[in-house]
Amino acid sequence: MIGASRKAALLALSSPFKSAVAGINLGGGKSVIIGDNKRTDREALFRAHGRVIETLGGRYITAEDIGTSPADMEFIKLETDHVAGLLGLSGDPSPVTAYGVYVGMKAAARFRWSGDSLAGKTVAVQGAGKVAYHLMQHLHAEGASLIVTDIDEEKVRRAVQEFGTALQGASVAFFYYAGHGVQVRGANYLVPVSANPTKETDVDFQMVNADLVLRQMEGAGTQLNLLILDACRNNPLAGRGVRATGGGLAQMQAPEGTLISYATQPGNVAQDGSDGHSPYTRALANALSTPGLDLFAVFNETGLAVKKSTGGTQQPWVASSPIEGKFYFAGASNQPPTGQTPPVPAPMSGPMAALPAAPGARIASPSTATSLRLRSEKTTLSRDEAKVMIVTHDFYRAGWNDPGKSGVHQYETQVQHGALVVLDHATGLMWQRGGSGKPVQGGWQGAEQYVHELNAKGFGGFDDWRLPTLEEAMSLMTTPEEGQSRAGRSDDTKVAHLARVFEIAGAYFIWTTDLLAPGRGWVVYFMEGQCLDETLNYNAYVRAVRSLHP
């Protein structure tokens, strides 16, 4: 009771600050009803609350919040006019709140990654309430991958159900669960923290059968399904009427194209760990982020690491059906790992479902896996945002990031339908090897017209060439040691910051599709190792690019 009152007081204290930030001439307050949220006499409860609010004479206006609904506000309306969030008026604020969070996330992404797209990003949502549900809709529609957790078993079921719907059209499905699991009559059940069974038959209503997840995956038609269960723990419900039929979990049959990974052998019990992370989760996090490890190598390395850290007492287990092709979590690069230990995600209470991005994921083979993903959509970048992007990717740029290494590329020169092109398997891009050969007249619009004409002619057999983004163009920038000589020029003792696989004379400085502000755009200068903003009537070269895997 004291804790709830204190939290209400802290919420009330924060409200005036929120109003001040928003420029609203209001104070703030908070009312909290302490009781059972599932009681049936809600009308009497909220009408009593309305009578209390009426005694304040308009100094306090209430509205819907956690655990309430517009219908509850209608009950309050019967006793006082000082209420908002009514049916047919402002109503449920959660969609608007969620949209505000979504826009805030895009602003943060723009600052961190030089573009506000959340496509391909992984977002963890802790608590699948009303605001979170609407937020997940926005994120999934944009192509973000979602990790969702909640202590409420009903919300877990809803997440699993929507997980199956979201899988339609995707190539890869990934479900990860860390927590308690029990084996009852040969079936494996995932245990929400809110589960409180009193008899064995309660498991079907209060827990999640792991076979349900497999059925959702199997019915979605995905090429690859991954089910990871770090749930082989002691039975937490012993003594409460639920008698597990064996220690740990039972072995499950993997459907076609499916890999199931257990933290230990079926029927055995896994360790929880002493630092907040189980030995299995820590080892898996390390293996997932190691470039060059394919699907089976990731789980083999995980198993070896767990066996070593537990002195052989715990050995992870994998059940799999035949899987076609190769799949890499961190790219197919053959570069050795840096030796740094990646951070382990913070532990989450309750079941967790990993929801896929919107349709479009691909299973990569070694020849097509990309280890450096670059933004391909046009955007507007300030100078500070451009600096952040360059430093984040460790691109070389004289004066801004002189220590930059610009990453490892996998260049391959080809002749496609009589045209010389350069494939970069590290970024998944195809470039003109030479470029326009001379500055294109007409400024930035002239550059766009040049690309339009390339597509009309089917240059290299393709019609989807485009101007590169600043991010893509800067990926070509090399360090002075890796550049090529300015042969034939009066200052040929210096180098051009462009890999020798490209013809430097074809495009000394190139337009990008990105803008700084209305009337100004970004140009990359390979001779000077810089990127600068120029007016849109500036005449620069063009080196067109296209995505290998759109």
C-alpha positions as CSV (number, residue, x, y, z in Angstrom):
1,M,0.0,0.0,0.0
2,I,2.8,2.4,1.0
3,G,4.7,1.5,-2.2
4,A,1.7,2.2,-4.4
5,S,1.0,5.5,-2.7
6,R,4.6,6.6,-3.1
7,K,4.6,5.7,-6.8
8,A,1.4,7.7,-7.3
9,A,3.0,10.7,-5.6
10,L,6.1,10.4,-7.9
11,L,3.9,10.2,-10.9
12,A,2.0,13.3,-9.8
13,L,5.3,15.1,-9.2
14,S,6.5,14.4,-12.8
15,S,3.3,15.6,-14.4
16,P,4.0,19.4,-14.1
17,F,7.4,18.8,-15.7
18,K,5.8,17.0,-18.6
19,S,3.3,19.8,-19.1
20,A,6.2,22.3,-19.0
21,V,8.2,20.5,-21.7
22,A,5.1,20.4,-23.9
23,G,4.4,24.1,-23.3
24,I,1.0,23.4,-21.7
25,N,-0.2,25.7,-18.9
26,L,-1.2,23.0,-16.6
27,G,0.0,21.5,-13.3
28,G,-0.3,17.8,-12.8
29,G,-1.6,15.0,-10.6
30,K,-2.3,11.3,-10.5
31,S,-5.0,9.2,-9.0
32,V,-4.5,5.5,-8.4
33,I,-7.2,3.0,-7.4
34,I,-5.6,0.2,-5.4
35,G,-7.5,-3.0,-5.8
36,D,-8.2,-6.0,-8.0
37,N,-8.3,-4.9,-11.6
38,K,-10.5,-7.9,-12.5
39,R,-13.3,-7.2,-10.0
40,T,-16.8,-7.3,-11.6
41,D,-18.4,-4.2,-9.9
42,R,-16.4,-1.7,-11.9
43,E,-19.3,0.7,-12.2
44,A,-19.6,1.1,-8.5
45,L,-15.8,1.4,-8.1
46,F,-15.4,4.1,-10.8
47,R,-18.5,6.0,-9.8
48,A,-17.1,6.3,-6.3
49,H,-13.9,7.6,-7.7
50,G,-15.9,10.1,-9.7
51,R,-17.6,11.4,-6.6
52,V,-14.2,12.0,-5.0
53,I,-13.0,13.9,-8.1
54,E,-16.1,16.0,-8.0
55,T,-15.2,17.2,-4.4
56,L,-12.1,18.8,-5.9
57,G,-14.1,21.3,-7.8
58,G,-12.3,21.1,-11.1
59,R,-8.8,21.3,-9.8
60,Y,-8.2,17.8,-11.0
61,I,-9.3,16.2,-14.3
62,T,-8.9,12.4,-14.7
63,A,-8.6,10.3,-17.8
64,E,-7.9,6.8,-18.9
65,D,-4.6,5.2,-17.9
66,I,-3.2,1.8,-17.1
67,G,-5.8,-0.8,-16.2
68,T,-8.8,1.4,-17.2
69,S,-10.8,2.0,-20.4
70,P,-13.0,4.6,-22.0
71,A,-16.0,2.6,-20.7
72,D,-14.7,3.2,-17.1
73,M,-14.5,6.9,-17.8
74,E,-18.2,6.8,-18.8
75,F,-18.9,5.5,-15.2
76,I,-16.9,8.5,-13.8
77,K,-18.8,10.8,-16.1
78,L,-22.0,9.9,-14.3
79,E,-20.7,11.6,-11.1
80,T,-18.5,14.5,-12.4
81,D,-17.8,16.5,-15.6
82,H,-14.1,16.6,-14.8
83,V,-13.1,13.6,-16.9
84,A,-11.6,13.1,-20.3
85,G,-11.0,10.0,-22.6
86,L,-14.7,9.4,-23.1
87,L,-16.2,7.1,-25.8
88,G,-16.8,9.0,-29.1
89,L,-14.5,11.9,-28.0
90,S,-10.8,11.6,-27.2
91,G,-11.3,7.9,-26.2
92,D,-8.4,5.5,-25.8
93,P,-5.1,7.5,-25.8
94,S,-2.9,4.4,-26.3
95,P,-2.8,4.7,-30.2
96,V,-1.7,8.3,-30.0
97,T,0.8,7.6,-27.2
98,A,2.2,4.7,-29.2
99,Y,2.6,6.8,-32.3
100,G,4.5,9.4,-30.2
101,V,6.9,6.8,-28.9
102,Y,7.3,5.5,-32.5
103,V,8.2,9.0,-33.8
104,G,10.6,9.4,-30.9
105,M,12.3,6.2,-31.8
106,K,12.7,7.3,-35.4
107,A,14.3,10.5,-34.2
108,A,16.7,8.6,-32.0
109,A,17.5,6.3,-34.9
110,R,18.2,9.3,-37.2
111,F,20.7,10.6,-34.6
112,R,22.4,7.3,-34.1
113,W,22.4,5.8,-37.6
114,S,22.1,8.9,-39.9
115,G,18.6,7.8,-41.1
116,D,15.3,7.3,-39.4
117,S,14.4,4.0,-40.9
118,L,13.8,1.2,-38.3
119,A,13.7,-1.5,-41.0
120,G,16.0,-4.4,-40.0
121,K,16.5,-3.1,-36.5
122,T,15.7,-5.3,-33.5
123,V,13.5,-3.7,-30.9
124,A,12.8,-5.2,-27.4
125,V,9.3,-4.5,-26.0
126,Q,9.0,-5.3,-22.3
127,G,5.4,-5.4,-21.4
128,A,2.8,-6.0,-24.2
129,G,0.0,-3.6,-23.0
130,K,-2.2,-1.4,-25.1
131,V,0.4,1.2,-25.9
132,A,3.0,-1.5,-26.7
133,Y,0.6,-3.3,-29.0
134,H,0.0,-0.3,-31.1
135,L,3.7,0.5,-31.1
136,M,4.5,-3.0,-32.3
137,Q,2.1,-2.5,-35.2
138,H,4.0,0.6,-36.3
139,L,7.4,-1.2,-35.9
140,H,6.4,-4.3,-37.7
141,A,4.9,-2.4,-40.6
142,E,8.2,-0.6,-41.1
143,G,10.2,-3.9,-41.0
144,A,11.6,-4.0,-37.5
145,S,12.2,-7.3,-35.8
146,L,10.4,-7.5,-32.4
147,I,11.4,-9.2,-29.1
148,V,8.3,-9.1,-26.9
149,T,8.0,-10.2,-23.2
150,D,5.2,-9.9,-20.7
151,I,4.3,-11.4,-17.3
152,D,0.7,-11.8,-18.3
153,E,0.0,-15.2,-19.8
154,E,-2.9,-14.0,-21.8
155,K,-0.7,-11.4,-23.5
156,V,1.8,-14.1,-24.2
157,R,-0.8,-16.2,-26.0
158,R,-1.8,-13.2,-28.0
159,A,1.9,-12.6,-28.9
160,V,2.3,-16.2,-30.0
161,Q,-0.9,-16.0,-32.1
162,E,0.2,-12.8,-33.8
163,F,3.7,-14.2,-34.2
164,G,2.2,-16.9,-36.5
165,T,0.3,-14.2,-38.5
166,A,3.4,-12.0,-38.8
167,L,5.4,-14.9,-40.2
168,Q,3.3,-15.1,-43.4
169,G,5.7,-14.3,-46.3
170,A,8.8,-14.3,-44.1
171,S,11.8,-16.5,-44.9
172,V,13.1,-17.0,-41.3
173,A,11.2,-17.5,-38.1
174,F,13.1,-17.1,-34.7
175,F,11.6,-17.9,-31.3
176,Y,13.7,-17.6,-28.2
177,Y,12.6,-18.4,-24.6
178,A,14.5,-18.1,-21.4
179,G,12.8,-19.0,-18.2
180,H,11.1,-22.0,-16.6
181,G,9.7,-24.8,-18.6
182,V,8.1,-28.1,-17.5
183,Q,7.5,-31.5,-19.1
184,V,4.1,-32.8,-18.4
185,R,2.9,-36.0,-19.9
186,G,5.5,-35.8,-22.6
187,A,4.7,-32.2,-23.7
188,N,6.8,-29.1,-23.0
189,Y,5.2,-26.1,-21.4
190,L,6.6,-22.6,-21.1
191,V,5.7,-21.1,-17.7
192,P,4.7,-17.4,-17.4
193,V,5.6,-15.8,-14.0
194,S,1.9,-15.2,-13.4
195,A,1.0,-19.0,-13.7
196,N,-0.5,-20.4,-10.5
197,P,-1.8,-23.9,-11.3
198,T,-3.4,-25.9,-8.5
199,K,-3.8,-29.1,-10.5
200,E,-2.1,-30.7,-13.5
201,T,-4.9,-29.9,-16.0
202,D,-4.4,-26.2,-15.3
203,V,-1.2,-26.2,-17.5
204,D,-3.3,-26.1,-20.7
205,F,-4.9,-22.9,-19.6
206,Q,-2.1,-21.1,-17.7
207,M,1.0,-22.1,-19.7
208,V,2.1,-22.1,-23.3
209,N,2.6,-25.5,-25.0
210,A,5.8,-25.3,-27.0
211,D,4.2,-27.3,-29.8
212,L,1.9,-24.3,-30.4
213,V,5.0,-22.3,-31.4
214,L,6.1,-25.0,-33.8
215,R,2.7,-25.2,-35.4
216,Q,2.6,-21.5,-36.0
217,M,6.0,-21.7,-37.7
218,E,5.1,-24.8,-39.7
219,G,1.9,-23.2,-41.0
220,A,3.6,-20.0,-42.1
221,G,5.6,-21.6,-44.8
222,T,8.9,-20.1,-43.8
223,Q,12.1,-21.6,-45.2
224,L,13.9,-21.8,-41.8
225,N,12.5,-22.0,-38.3
226,L,14.6,-21.6,-35.2
227,L,13.2,-22.5,-31.7
228,I,15.6,-21.9,-28.8
229,L,14.7,-23.1,-25.4
230,D,16.8,-22.1,-22.4
231,A,14.1,-23.5,-20.2
232,C,15.5,-26.9,-19.0
233,R,15.3,-25.9,-15.3
234,N,14.0,-27.6,-12.2
235,N,10.2,-27.8,-11.9
236,P,9.2,-24.5,-10.2
237,L,5.6,-25.8,-9.6
238,A,6.5,-28.9,-7.6
239,G,4.2,-29.2,-4.6
240,R,1.4,-27.2,-6.3
241,G,-0.4,-30.0,-8.0
242,V,1.8,-30.1,-11.1
243,R,3.9,-33.2,-11.3
244,A,6.5,-33.0,-14.0
245,T,7.1,-36.4,-15.7
246,G,10.8,-35.9,-15.9
247,G,13.6,-33.5,-15.2
248,G,14.1,-30.8,-17.9
249,L,12.2,-30.9,-21.2
250,A,11.1,-33.7,-23.5
251,Q,12.6,-34.1,-27.0
252,M,10.5,-32.6,-29.7
253,Q,10.3,-33.6,-33.3
254,A,11.6,-30.9,-35.6
255,P,9.3,-30.2,-38.6
256,E,10.8,-29.7,-42.1
257,G,13.3,-26.8,-42.2
258,T,13.4,-26.5,-38.4
259,L,16.2,-26.4,-35.8
260,I,15.4,-26.8,-32.1
261,S,18.1,-26.0,-29.6
262,Y,17.9,-27.0,-25.9
263,A,20.1,-25.6,-23.2
264,T,21.0,-29.2,-22.2
265,Q,20.1,-32.8,-23.2
266,P,16.4,-33.7,-23.2
267,G,15.4,-34.9,-19.7
268,N,18.4,-33.1,-18.0
269,V,18.4,-29.9,-16.0
270,A,20.3,-26.8,-17.0
271,Q,22.1,-24.3,-14.7
272,D,20.7,-20.8,-14.1
273,G,24.1,-19.1,-13.7
274,S,25.3,-16.9,-10.9
275,D,25.5,-13.5,-12.7
276,G,22.0,-13.1,-14.1
277,H,22.8,-15.0,-17.3
278,S,22.7,-18.7,-17.8
279,P,25.8,-20.4,-19.2
280,Y,23.8,-21.3,-22.3
281,T,22.5,-17.7,-22.9
282,R,26.0,-16.2,-22.5
283,A,27.6,-18.7,-24.9
284,L,24.8,-18.3,-27.4
285,A,25.1,-14.5,-27.4
286,N,28.9,-14.8,-28.1
287,A,28.4,-17.3,-31.0
288,L,25.5,-15.4,-32.6
289,S,27.7,-12.3,-33.0
290,T,30.7,-14.1,-34.4
291,P,31.1,-13.5,-38.2
292,G,31.7,-16.6,-40.4
293,L,29.8,-19.1,-38.3
294,D,26.9,-20.6,-40.2
295,L,23.7,-21.9,-38.5
296,F,25.1,-25.3,-37.3
297,A,28.5,-23.8,-36.3
298,V,26.8,-21.3,-34.1
299,F,25.1,-24.0,-32.0
300,N,28.1,-26.3,-32.0
301,E,30.3,-23.4,-30.7
302,T,27.6,-22.7,-28.1
303,G,27.6,-26.3,-27.0
304,L,31.3,-26.5,-26.7
305,A,31.5,-23.3,-24.6
306,V,28.7,-24.5,-22.3
307,K,30.3,-27.9,-21.8
308,K,33.6,-26.2,-20.9
309,S,32.1,-23.6,-18.6
310,T,30.1,-26.2,-16.7
311,G,32.9,-28.8,-16.4
312,G,31.0,-31.1,-18.7
313,T,27.9,-31.3,-16.5
314,Q,25.7,-29.5,-19.0
315,Q,25.7,-30.2,-22.8
316,P,23.3,-28.3,-25.0
317,W,21.3,-30.4,-27.5
318,V,20.1,-29.7,-31.0
319,A,17.3,-31.4,-32.9
320,S,17.1,-30.6,-36.6
321,S,15.5,-31.7,-39.8
322,P,17.5,-31.3,-43.1
323,I,18.0,-27.6,-43.9
324,E,18.9,-26.3,-47.4
325,G,21.4,-23.6,-48.0
326,K,23.5,-21.6,-45.5
327,F,22.3,-19.2,-42.9
328,Y,24.6,-16.7,-41.1
329,F,23.6,-14.5,-38.1
330,A,26.6,-12.2,-38.3
331,G,27.6,-12.5,-42.0
332,A,29.8,-14.9,-43.8
333,S,33.0,-12.9,-43.4
334,N,36.1,-15.0,-42.9
335,Q,37.7,-12.3,-40.8
336,P,38.7,-13.6,-37.3
337,P,36.6,-12.4,-34.4
338,T,37.9,-9.4,-32.5
339,G,38.1,-11.2,-29.2
340,Q,35.7,-8.8,-27.6
341,T,32.8,-10.2,-25.8
342,P,29.5,-8.8,-27.0
343,P,27.0,-7.6,-24.3
344,V,24.4,-10.0,-23.2
345,P,20.9,-8.7,-23.3
346,A,19.4,-7.8,-20.0
347,P,17.3,-10.6,-18.5
348,M,13.5,-10.3,-19.0
349,S,10.8,-11.6,-16.7
350,G,8.3,-14.0,-18.3
351,P,7.9,-15.5,-21.7
352,M,9.6,-13.8,-24.6
353,A,8.7,-14.2,-28.3
354,A,11.0,-13.0,-31.1
355,L,8.8,-11.7,-33.8
356,P,10.1,-11.4,-37.4
357,A,10.4,-8.3,-39.5
358,A,7.9,-7.8,-42.2
359,P,8.2,-10.1,-45.3
360,G,11.5,-9.9,-47.2
361,A,14.1,-11.7,-45.0
362,R,16.5,-13.9,-46.9
363,I,18.6,-17.0,-46.3
364,A,22.1,-16.0,-47.4
365,S,24.7,-18.2,-49.0
366,P,28.4,-17.5,-48.4
367,S,28.6,-15.7,-51.8
368,T,25.7,-13.3,-51.1
369,A,25.9,-12.7,-47.3
370,T,26.4,-9.0,-46.5
371,S,28.5,-8.1,-43.5
372,L,28.0,-4.3,-43.8
373,R,24.4,-3.2,-44.2
374,L,24.1,0.4,-45.5
375,R,21.1,2.7,-45.8
376,S,19.8,2.8,-49.4
377,E,16.9,5.2,-48.9
378,K,17.3,8.9,-49.7
379,T,17.3,11.2,-46.6
380,T,18.4,14.6,-45.4
381,L,21.5,14.8,-43.2
382,S,22.9,17.7,-41.2
383,R,26.7,18.0,-40.9
384,D,26.6,16.6,-37.4
385,E,24.4,13.7,-38.5
386,A,26.9,13.0,-41.4
387,K,29.8,13.0,-38.9
388,V,27.9,10.6,-36.6
389,M,27.2,8.2,-39.5
390,I,30.9,8.3,-40.6
391,V,32.3,7.6,-37.2
392,T,29.6,4.9,-36.5
393,H,30.6,3.0,-39.6
394,D,34.3,3.9,-39.1
395,F,34.6,5.3,-42.6
396,Y,37.7,7.3,-43.4
397,R,37.1,11.0,-43.9
398,A,39.9,13.5,-43.7
399,G,39.4,15.9,-40.9
400,W,36.4,14.1,-39.4
401,N,37.6,10.5,-38.9
402,D,41.2,10.2,-39.9
403,P,41.7,6.9,-38.0
404,G,38.8,5.4,-40.0
405,K,39.4,2.0,-41.7
406,S,36.3,1.9,-43.9
407,G,35.7,-1.8,-43.3
408,V,36.6,-4.9,-45.3
409,H,35.2,-5.2,-48.8
410,Q,34.7,-8.3,-51.1
411,Y,35.1,-6.7,-54.5
412,E,34.7,-8.6,-57.7
413,T,35.0,-7.1,-61.2
414,Q,32.6,-8.5,-63.9
415,V,31.4,-7.8,-67.4
416,Q,27.7,-7.7,-67.5
417,H,26.1,-7.3,-71.0
418,G,29.2,-5.5,-72.2
419,A,29.4,-3.2,-69.1
420,L,32.2,-3.1,-66.6
421,V,30.8,-3.4,-63.0
422,V,32.2,-4.0,-59.6
423,L,30.3,-6.2,-57.1
424,D,30.9,-5.7,-53.4
425,H,29.6,-8.8,-51.6
426,A,30.3,-7.2,-48.2
427,T,27.7,-4.5,-48.8
428,G,25.5,-6.3,-51.3
429,L,26.0,-3.5,-53.9
430,M,26.9,-3.4,-57.6
431,W,28.7,-0.2,-58.8
432,Q,29.7,1.2,-62.2
433,R,33.4,0.6,-62.5
434,G,34.1,3.8,-64.4
435,G,31.2,6.2,-63.8
436,S,30.1,9.1,-66.0
437,G,33.7,9.9,-67.2
438,K,33.1,13.7,-66.9
439,P,31.1,16.0,-64.7
440,V,27.4,15.7,-65.6
441,Q,25.8,19.0,-66.6
442,G,22.6,20.2,-65.0
443,G,23.7,19.7,-61.3
444,W,21.9,17.3,-59.1
445,Q,18.9,17.0,-61.4
446,G,21.3,16.3,-64.3
447,A,22.8,13.5,-62.2
448,E,19.4,12.0,-61.7
449,Q,18.7,12.3,-65.4
450,Y,22.0,10.5,-66.2
451,V,20.9,7.5,-64.0
452,H,17.5,7.6,-65.7
453,E,19.2,7.2,-69.1
454,L,21.4,4.3,-67.8
455,N,18.2,2.5,-66.8
456,A,16.5,3.3,-70.1
457,K,19.5,1.7,-71.9
458,G,19.6,-1.3,-69.5
459,F,23.2,-0.7,-68.5
460,G,24.7,-4.0,-67.5
461,G,21.4,-5.7,-68.2
462,F,19.6,-3.8,-65.3
463,D,17.1,-1.0,-65.0
464,D,17.3,-0.2,-61.2
465,W,20.5,1.9,-61.1
466,R,20.3,4.9,-58.7
467,L,22.5,7.6,-57.1
468,P,24.2,6.2,-54.0
469,T,23.3,7.5,-50.5
470,L,26.1,9.3,-48.7
471,E,26.5,6.2,-46.5
472,E,27.0,4.0,-49.6
473,A,29.3,6.4,-51.3
474,M,31.5,6.9,-48.2
475,S,31.9,3.1,-47.9
476,L,34.1,3.4,-51.1
477,M,36.4,5.8,-49.4
478,T,39.8,4.2,-48.6
479,T,42.6,5.2,-46.3
480,P,45.7,6.8,-47.9
481,E,47.5,3.5,-47.7
482,E,44.8,1.6,-49.6
483,G,44.1,4.3,-52.3
484,Q,45.5,4.6,-55.8
485,S,48.0,6.9,-57.4
486,R,46.8,10.1,-59.2
487,A,48.8,9.0,-62.2
488,G,49.1,11.6,-64.9
489,R,48.3,14.5,-62.7
490,S,50.7,17.2,-61.5
491,D,50.2,16.1,-57.9
492,D,50.6,12.4,-58.6
493,T,52.7,11.9,-55.5
494,K,49.4,11.9,-53.6
495,V,46.7,9.2,-53.8
496,A,43.0,9.1,-54.5
497,H,41.0,7.5,-51.7
498,L,39.4,4.9,-53.9
499,A,40.1,1.2,-54.3
500,R,42.2,0.2,-57.3
501,V,39.4,-2.0,-58.6
502,F,37.6,1.3,-59.7
503,E,38.6,3.7,-62.5
504,I,39.3,6.9,-60.6
505,A,39.3,9.0,-63.9
506,G,35.7,8.1,-64.4
507,A,34.4,9.8,-61.3
508,Y,36.8,12.0,-59.2
509,F,33.9,13.4,-57.1
510,I,30.3,12.1,-57.2
511,W,26.8,13.2,-56.4
512,T,24.9,11.3,-53.7
513,T,21.1,11.2,-53.4
514,D,21.2,12.7,-49.9
515,L,20.5,16.4,-49.2
516,L,21.8,18.7,-46.5
517,A,19.0,21.2,-46.7
518,P,16.7,22.6,-49.5
519,G,19.0,23.6,-52.3
520,R,22.1,21.7,-51.1
521,G,23.2,18.1,-51.4
522,W,26.1,15.9,-50.4
523,V,29.1,15.2,-52.8
524,V,31.9,12.8,-52.1
525,Y,35.5,13.8,-53.1
526,F,37.8,10.8,-53.5
527,M,40.8,13.0,-54.4
528,E,40.6,14.9,-51.1
529,G,39.2,12.1,-48.9
530,Q,36.2,14.2,-48.0
531,C,32.4,14.7,-48.3
532,L,31.1,18.2,-48.6
533,D,27.7,19.8,-49.3
534,E,27.3,21.7,-52.5
535,T,24.5,23.7,-54.2
536,L,22.2,21.5,-56.3
537,N,23.3,23.3,-59.5
538,Y,26.9,22.1,-58.9
539,N,28.2,19.8,-61.7
540,A,29.8,16.6,-60.4
541,Y,30.5,13.1,-61.7
542,V,28.2,10.2,-61.2
543,R,29.0,6.6,-60.2
544,A,25.7,4.8,-60.2
545,V,24.9,1.9,-57.8
546,R,22.3,-0.8,-57.5
547,S,21.4,-3.3,-54.8
548,L,22.3,-6.9,-55.5
549,H,19.5,-8.2,-53.3
550,P,16.6,-5.6,-53.4
